[in-house]
């Protein structure tokens, strides 16, 4: 999961679903990770050019907040293209 990266041109929903499936796999192997760590993995899976998207997150954030920011930014980028 740590080495999974979003690739330009990939659908962001597919990328998020892939990350969630890796988390489910970990749960099935009794190696669950908490939501804080999963949120970090979601952030680092995005290219460095997306760092500004996460800059406004509060000190304590959830994976659903990160997911929503990724989807919002992806939507904005697609509408501008």
N, C-alpha and C positions, 0 to 999 in steps of 0.2 A: 504494500500500500504506500509506503514511503516513497518509492521510486515512480509511482504512477503520476504522469503529467498530462495536463490538458494540451491538446495539439490544435493549433489554429486550423479552423475548418471543421473541427469536430463539433457535434451538437452538445451544448453544455448539459442538457438534460441526460444525455447518454453518459457523459462523463460522471455526473453526480450519481446516476444509477449504478455505474460501475464501482464507484467508491463505496456506496452503501452495500453493494453485494459483497465486497471484500470484508466490510465490517460484519455482515451477517455470517460470512464464512468463519470469521474469528469467533463469533458467538457460538457457532456450532462446534467449534473445537475447544470450547470452554476457555477461550482467551479474549474475553470481551475487553474492549477499551472504553473508557468513560467518554462522555459527550465532549468534554473539554479537549481531550486529545484528538478525537475525531474531527472536531472543528479546526484544530491546527493542521491536521492532515489535509482537509479540504482547502485551506488557505495555501499551503505550500504546494498543492498539486497544480495550482494555477501559475501561469508564467509570471516572472518578475514584473512585467509591465502592468500587471493587475494589482500590484501592491497598494496603489492609491485607493482601490475599492474597499480595502479592509482598514484603512487608516482611521476611519471614524467609528470603528467598533468600540463599545465600552470595554472596560478592563475585564469584565466577566461576560463572555458571549457564548452563545450556543451554536451548535452546528446548523440549526434551522435558520438562525440569523445570517450565518455565513452563506448558506445555500440561497437564501433570498437575495442577498447582495450580489451573488454571482449571477443569478437569473436576471435580476434587474439590469445589471451592467451589460449582460449579453444582449438583452432586449434593446437597450439603448444603442449599442454598437450596430446591431442589425438594422435598426430604424434609420441610422445615419448613413448606412451604406446605400 
